[in-house]
Amino acid sequence: MNTTLLLMAQFEKTVIPLDAICEQYFSLSPAKARRLAGLNQLPVPTFRLNNSQKAPVCVHVDDLARHIDRQREAARNSWEKSQL
């Protein structure tokens, strides 16, 4: 399955507000996720669609999909190494 397409089906857009995904995908509260985004300490790039501080912080669906796929691959590699 294509992770990007499944995320697009879930969120029905390519640019997703960080607040909509932070708890499910990063186990962070919205406030903590926004704080870490401001410090560039999230595992995905974040951006605002304009220069206003009131604009929501967003993540592109491709970046989130790559993060999910990397985490899955790391887990798969770890699991395979533990198998006899």
N, C-alpha and C positions, 0 to 999 in steps of 0.2 A: 504493500500500500504506500501511497505517496503522502508523507506527513504534511506537506504544505497544502495539498488539496483537502485533506481531512480537516486541517485547522481552518481553512477558508470556509468550508462547509459549516463548521461549528460557529465561527464568529461572523460569517457573511461579509467579510471585508479583508483587505490586505494589510491595513494599518490598524493595530489593536491597541486600545488604551492600556497602559501598564496596570492600572487599577483593576482591570477585568481579568488579568492573568496572574498577578503577583502571588496570590495565595495558592492557587492550584499548581502552578509550574515552578515557583521559587520558594514556597513555604514562607512567605514574608507578608506582613501587613502592608496595606497600601502606603502608609506613611514611611515605613522602613524602606520599602522598595523605591519610593521616590527619592529618599535621602541617598540611598546607594546609587541610584541612577545619576544623581547629580555629581557623585564622586567617580563615576565610570567604573563601579565595582560590581555591576551585574554581569552575568555570563553572556549577555546579548547587548548590542548597541541600542540606545534609546535616543529619542529626538522629540521635538515639538514641531508641529506643522507651521507655526509662526513664532515670532520673537516674544510673544507675550508670556509672562510668568504664569498667567492664568490658563494658558493653553495646556491641555492634558499631555502628559509624557506618554509617548507611544513606542511600540515595538513593531517592526515589520514582520509579517507572517513568515517570510523566508528565513529570517534570523532565528525566530523561535523554533521553527522546524529543524534547522541545522543543529541547534542546541539539543533538542530532544533526540535527534538521531545520533549525535556524538555521545550523549549519556547512555543511550541504548547500546551503542557499539562498545563502549567501555565496560558496561555491565556484562555484555556477551563475552568479551575477551576474558574478563575476570572469571566468569562462570566456566568457560571452556578450560582454562588453566587448572581449575579445581577438580575437573572430571578425570577419572582414571582411564 
